[in-house]
């Protein structure tokens, strides 16, 4: 018997209160026919967002909330969120806090096309290798728990290393290049402080080596 999916949606927040509100509002209003929970980890935002998030928890837009007293950045923050997930979750979805959901079937469509591995909205064609983006990143819970995000890297390199591990183990890694009808990513709304974070100055040849001559699948347009 096939297990009905339950998705733990992991959202990191850092300032950008207007975009966080837009993300959580559209997520709550426009996610249908999927069993999911919303887990928010805040990376020591300014006071306005720290006060807002508990109100959204009380409103029911957030199921679990962790307010950190430091900025854990991308990799550690998502690993913290993953540890808060319900035991019966089948998938994790890493979702940036500067997106807007545009169609109630956005998550249903992503799950329908998912094979064991990783499926995303968003790809990076060649930088320095074709890879899926990390702002709407669906992965089987078991695979995330096996590998997690490497906290010695940040942002796109952490998510890139994770997908390379999954791909080279023989699982599916694919992303939709065009998905605006379902989800819009504004990008960069939490600032650029991560650029000086540990592991951001990696050698491109090392990144290419992670993939061991394997290639992700780039899908043109979400159905």
N, C-alpha and C positions, 0 to 999 in steps of 0.2 A: 504494500500500500504506500502510495506516494505521500510524503509529509507535506502538509500545507505550509507554504513559506510564512515565516514571521521575520520581519526586517527590523533590526535595531539601527536607527538613523543617528549617526554620530555627527554632532555639530560643534565645532570649536568657535568661540567668539572672542573678539578682541576689539573693543571700541566699535566705531561705525554703527551706532545704535539704530539709525534709520534703516540701514540695510539688514541688520539682524531682525528688526521688526518685520520688514518686508518678507524676509526668508521664512520666518516662523509663521507669519500670518498666511502666506500663500500655501505653505506646507499643510497647515491645519485646514484651510478652506478647500484645497484642491488635491487631496489624496484619497482616492476611493478604491474600494474593493481589494484592499491589501491590509493584512494584519501587521501593524507596525508600532514602534515606540520611538519617542524622540529623547535622546540623551544629549544634554548640553554641558560642555566643559568650558568655563570662562577663564581666560588667561590674564586675570588681574586687570580688567578693563577699568576705565574711568568710572566715577561714582554713578553717573546717570544710568549706564547699562547694568551696573551691579544692583541698583535699586529696581530696575525694570524687570530683570530676569525672574526674580522670585514672584513678581506679580503675574508673569506669563505662566509660571509653574502652577500658581493657584488657579489661573484661568483654564488650565488644561492643555495649553499649547506645548508644554514641556512635561515629560513624564519623570525624568530624573535630571537633577541639576547639581553640578559640582563647581563651586566658586573657589578657584585657586588664589593664593596670595603671591603668586609669581607667574611669569610668562613661560609656560612649558614649551612653547612653540608647537609646530605641527606634529612631529612624530610622537613625542611623549604625550601630548594632549590627546591624540586619538587613541593611543594605547591605554591611557587612563579611562577614556570613555568606553572602550571595548570591555574593560573589566567590570563596568557597571551594567552591562547588557543582561537581559533576562536569560535564565538558563535554557529556555525553550526557543531562543532566537535561532534561526537557520542561516541568516545572512546579515552582514553588516553593510551599511551604505554610508560612506564618508561624504558628507555634504557641506560645501562651503557656506559660510554665513553671509555671502553676498550674491545669492542667487534669487531668482523669482520663478516659482512654479507657474506654468501657464495652461496646463491641461490636466484634468482630473485623472487621466489614465497614464500619466507620466511614469509612475512606478510600476504599474501593471504591465506596461509595454516593455520596460526594462527587464522585468522578471521573466516575461514570456520569451524573450530572446536569449535569456541567460543560459549558458552551459556551465558545468562545474569549472570554476575559475574566476574570471573577472570580466565584467561588462560595464561600460561607462557611456555617459554622454560627454563627448569631448575627446579629441585626440591632438597630439603634437606630431606633425608629419616627420620632421627630421631636425632634432636638436638635442644631442648629436645623432640620435637614432629615432625612428618612428616609435612612439609610445602612447599609451592612453593617458589622458589628463586625470587630475585628482579631485576636481570640484564636484563630481557626481559619480562616485566610484563604488560599484557593487561587487562584493566578494563573498564567497562562502565563508561562514563563520569558522569552520574547521581550518581552512587555509590561512585565515588571518591569525588565528590563535597559534598555529604552527610556526608562522614566520614573524608576525607583527611588523611594525615599522622600525627600521634601524634608527635608533636615536642618535647615532653618530653622524647622521645625515639629516638634512632638513628639506622641507617642502618637496619640490618636484624630484629631488634625488632620492628621498626616502620612499616616495610612492613609486618611483622608477625601479629601485632595487627590489621592492616587494613584487612588482609585476614580473620582473625578470626571473625571480625565483619560481614564481607560479608557472610561468611560461616554460621554463627549462625543465620543469617536472612533468610536462606533458599536458597541462591543463589549458583551457581556452582563455585567451586574453584578447578582447575585441572592444572597439569603441565606435560610436556614431559621430561622424564628423559634423553632420548637420542635424540639429535637434531643437531649433528655436521654437518650434510649435509646442514643445513640451516644457522647456526650461531655458531660462536666460541666465548667463553668468556675467555679472558686471565686472568683476576682477579688480584686485588690488585695493579694495576699500578699507582694509585693515592696516594699511601703511606698508613701508618697505624695510622695516627694521630687520626682517629675517635675512636680508642680503648679507649681513655680517655674521650670521649664525655659523656655528661649527658645521663643517662638512659641505659648505656651499661652493667651495673653490676646487671641486673635484676635477681630475683630469678627464677630458671627454673620452679618451681611449679606454679608461677604466670602465666607464659607463657602457660603452659598446661591448666590452668583454663580458659584462654581466649576462648578456643575452645569448652568448654561445651560438651565434649565427642563426638564432630563432627569430621569427618575425611575428609581430602582433597582426591581427586582422582589423583593417580599417573599413568600416561600413559607411556608405555615402550618407544616407538619410534614414532617420528613424521612421519606422512604418506608421 
